[in-house]
Amino acid sequence: MFSQGEIKNPHFHNMVGVTEPMSRIYELIRTVAPTKAPVVIVGESGTGKELTARAIHDHSSRKDKPFVAVNCSATASNLWESEMFGHEKGAFTGAVATKKGRFECAHQGTLLLDEISEMPPALQVKLLRVLQEMEFERVGGTRTIKADVRLIAATNQDLKKGVQQGWFREDLFFRLNVITMTVPPLRDRKEDIPPLVDHFLAKYARETEKDVQGISCEAMEALTNYAFPGNVRELENIIQRAVILAKGTTITLCDLPEDLTKGLTEEGDGSSMVRTDDLFKALEAATICNNGGPPRLWYQTLKSISLETIFEFLLKTNTRQFSRNEFATFLTHQAKSYRNKYGTAGKYLSVLKKNRICVHNSRKANQSRYRLADTFLTYA
């Protein structure tokens, strides 16, 4: 059994990890934090980009000043300027009082622009001007306000590719891209799973006031063999669930989700293992042609669904055949907002087929089935 406290010194600020990639992140944080340089943090969803930004803030001279995080994908285009720069009373219908924007709220502190790749090009122009001049006016106002903020941007996209494809401004990219930090996905640092489990187990045992002290070797093996498409956030949710369900002082296989334990029990029966790195790289490289135009990277066209969601589905199905309806149902449960689910799932499956990520049984209607291509499977 793995017990709490067995892992020595895995913490840096609120980040957890003992592997070389994480050690490099910690060292870069120590080096960059005392400066005023903007930082771009790149990583998949759930890897801990905001924690990294907070660690930079907390190791800087601004640590006693505000840390303000803005999710660019959650801000409506027509409200973005007001949200960032504030507005004066009466500036527009509904502006019943003067409001400070995020730049003002972060004065002398740190401003994190999360998912900056989701910011529309027209708004990128306004952000660039503020970064160049370090001053702005509230919406409906005439007084110039000085901006004193340390800017950090976070993204799960490749901004350099965004510049090449025209959806991210080159001048803004160069203004932001002074220091780039890449947070590795959990599947690339599996040695960090035990200390992360230890950390989350202690956290949720304390929150639930349950005497859960460790995790069985079998349960830990299941976790370390899992690809974690949702990264650290997914692991945290799994441990929270396991602590709640645990009937004794130890988390066992029975306390883990069925998808995890099913893969472990089938491994010895000649079943397959997915080559996760190859699969994810293939998904990232998959292209799509719309209306006869030039090929575009598929993941740049996804709106309500992330590449990680599709990756998670393919990992779960493994060699098993699945229908378009099953795929559509999974996407529906995962999507932020999703219209024409069945038709859209069909379009996605067409892309997977054309990029040779999935194969189709060439049947129609109710007998139509897809599965992951053998290219991404290793058979025991």
N, C-alpha and C positions, 0 to 999 in steps of 0.2 A: 504493500500500500504506500502511496505517496502522501505524506502528511504535511500540514501547514508548517512553514518555516524551514523546510528541508533545503530550499534553494537559497543560496547565500547572495545577498546584495544585488538583486536584479533590477532595482528601481533607480530611475533618474527622473527627478521631479515626479510627475504622475505617470510617466511612461515606464513600461516594463519590458526588459529584454536583456539577454546576456550574449547574443551573437555578435559577430564581427560587423555586419551591416548596421546594427543598432548602436554599437560602440562608435562607429564613424558618424552616425547622426548626432550622438551626444557630444562628440568632440567639435563638430561643426556648429552646434548650438552654442557651446561655450565661446567659440571664436567669433561668431557673428553677432551674438546678443549685445555686446557693449557698443556696437556701431549703430548708425542711423540708416544703414543700407536697406533698401527694400529686398524682400525675400519671396521667392516663388516656391511653394511646397507642392510637389507632385506625388500622387499616389492614388491607388484604387479606392473606391468607397469602403469605409470601415477600417482603414489602415491606421488612423490616428493623426490625420493632418492638423486638426484643430488642437489636439494635445501638443503637437510639435510647436505650433504657433504660440500657445500659452507658455510653453517652456522657454521659448525665445524671449517673450515679454518678461517672464518672471526672473530671468537671469540678466536683464538689462537695467539701466539706470531709471527706466520708466516703470519699474515693477509696482510702485505705489500709486501709479496713475491708472486710469481706466483701460481695460481691455474690452474692445467692442467688436463683436463678430456679426457679419452681415452675410446671409445666404443669398447670393445673386440670383439663383434660380427660383427663389421663392418671392421675389419682388416684382410686382407688375410693372411693365414698361412705363405706363402713364404716371406711376407713383414714384419711380426710381429717383428722380431729381429731388423731389420733396423728402424722400426717405434719407437720402445721403446728405443733402445740404440744408434741409429744413425749409420752413415757409413762414411768411408773415401772416398775421391775422387778415382775413379777407382776400388773400391771394387768389383763391378759387372757391367755388361752391363747396361748402363743408369745412372750410378753414376758419373755424370759429375762434381760434386762438393761435398765437405765435408758437411755433414748434421748432426745437433744435433738431438738426440733422445728425447723422452718425459721425460726420467729421467733427462737429462741435462737441458731441458727447465724448469723443475719443481724444480731446485736446490734451496734449502733452503725454498721451499714452500710445496705445497700439490699436490699429484698425485692421481687422482681418476681413478680406473679401473672399469668402468661400465660394467655390464653383464659379470662378471669374470667367471661365470659358462660356458660361451661359448668358453673359452680358451682351445685349444687342449692340451691333456696331455703332449705331447713333449715340448710344450712351457711353461707349468707349471713348468717343471724342471729348465728351464733357469731363470724364475722369482724367483723361490725359492733360487737359488744360489745368485742372486743379493740381495735378502732380508737378506740372512744370512751374506754375506760378505760386503754388502753396497759398492760394487765397481763393475765395468764392463769395457769392452772394446768395442769400436765401431766396427761394422762389417768391416773387412779388416784392422783393426788397431792393434797396439801392446801396446799402452800407456794405463795404468790402470787409470780409472777416478773414483774418489770418488763420492758416491751418498749420498746426504743429503736431503731426502724427507720424508714427513709424508704421509704414504700410507693409502688410504681408498678404500675399495672394495665394490661394490654394485651388488646385484643380485636379481632376482625374483624367484630363485630356492632355494631349501633346500640343502646347501652344505654338511651337515652331511649325508643326504641320498645319495648325490653324492659320498661321500667317501665309503659308504656301497656298492654302486652299481658299483664302480670302475671307474667312469668318472671324479672324482676330487681327487687329491693326498692328502693323509692323512697328510703328513708332511707339505704341503703348507697350508692345512686347519688349523692346529694347530699354524702355524706361523702367520696367518692372524687373527685368531679368538680370539683376546684378549678382544675386546669389540664388542658386537653385539647389533645393534639397529634395531628394527622392526617397520617400518612405516605402520600404519593400513590402510586398504582400506577405501574408502569414505563411503561405505555402513555400516561400523562399527562405523562411527562417523558423523551421519546425522545432529547432532546439529551444525556441522561446515559448513553446506551448506549455511545458510544465510550470515555469514561473508565472505565466499568465493565468493558468488554472489555479495555482496557489493564491494569487492575488485576488481573483474574482471569487474564489471559494470563501476566503476570509471576509471579503466585503459583504457577500450576500448571506453568509451565516450570521454575521453581525446584524444585518438589516432585518432578517427574519427571526432573529433570536433563537436559532436552531443550533444544536450541538453537532454540527457537521465538521469533522476534523480532517478529512482526507478523501482520496479517490483511489479506487482499486486499480491494480496494474492492468487488468483487462480493459477497463474504461479509459485509462490513459492511452493504451495502445490504440483503441478505436479513434480517439481524438487525434493522435499523432499521424494516423494513416489517412485522415480526412483532408480534403483539399481546401476547405474553407473559402468558398467563393465570396462570402460576406466578410472575410478577414476577421480582425480582432473583435469587431462589433458582433459578429455571428457567434464567436466563441463565448463572449460575455453572456449573450442571451441563452446559450446552451447551458452554461454553468448556473446561471440564475434559475433556470427551469429545473435543473438537476437538484439544486439545494432545496427548492420548494418540494419536490417529489420524494426526496430521500427519506427512507423510513428508519434509517439508523444513523450511525456517526460517519458512515463512509458512502460516497457516491459509487454506484455500481453500473454495470451495463444497462440494467433495467431502468435506470434514471435518465438515460440518454435517448435522444430522438431515434425512432425506428430506422430512418435513413442511414444513420451512422452505424448502428449495430448490424443492420442487414448486410452492409458491405463487408463487415468483418467476418460474419459467420459464413458468407458464401465464398470467401477467398480460397478456402481449402478444397473447394469442389470443382476446381478447374475453370473457375470463372475468370473474368478479365479485370485488369486494372487499367484505368484511364491514364494516359500520359498527359497530365494536367498542363504542364508548361507548353507542350506542342499544341494542345487544343486551344489554350488561351491566346497564343501567338497567332494561330490561324484565324480566330475570331477577330482579333485586332486588325489583321491584314485583309479580311474579307471586303470585297468591293461590291458596289451596286451602281447600275446605270439607270437614271430616271429620264424618261422622255427622249431617249436617244442621245443624251448628253454624255460627257466624258465620265469615266468611272470615278466614283467617290468612295472613300472609306465608309463602310456600312455604319460603324458605330457613331460617326458624325451625324447621321441622319436619324438616329434613335431619339425619341422625345420622352415618352412616358416610361420606357423600359431601358434599363442599363444593360451593357454587355455582360456584366457580372450575373445578372438575373438569368440570361440565356445560358451562360456557362454553368450556373448552378443546376438548371434543368437537365442539361446534357450529362452532367456528372451523375445525377440521380437515376437517369434512365439507363446509363451504361450501355450494355448490348441489347437491352430490351427494346422491342418495337413500341412505338407510340403513335397515336392518332393526332390529327390536327386539332380535334376537339380537346384532347388532354392538354396539348401545348397551349391552346387558347385559354383554357381554364386556369392553368398555372400562371400565365401572364396576367390574367385578370386579377388574381389575388395579390400579385406583386406590384402592379402598376399604380402610379400616383393618380392618373386619370387616363381612361382608356375607352376609346370609341371603336365601334365596328370590330370588336375583338376577334371574331372568327375570321373575317376577311383579312385583317392585319396579320394574324398568326400565319395564314396561308402565304402571304407575301414574305414573311420572315423565313418560313420553311423553304420557299423558293430560293432565297439568297443562300441559305445553308446548303442546299442541294447544288446550286451552280458553283459554289466555292468548294465543293467536294468535302464539306464538313459532315454532312449527313447523306445517307443514301435512301432511296425510295423503292418500294416493292413493285412499282409500275402498275398497281391496281387502282381502281376508281371507287368513288363513293365510300361505303361503309368498310370496305376492305383495304382502303389506302392506309399505308403505314410507313413511318420513317424510323431510322435508327442512326446512331453515331457510326461514322465510317471506321473501318478496321484500321486505317492509318493511325488512329489515336488510341488504339487498344494494345495492351500486352497481355497475352494469355498465359495463365499459370500452368 
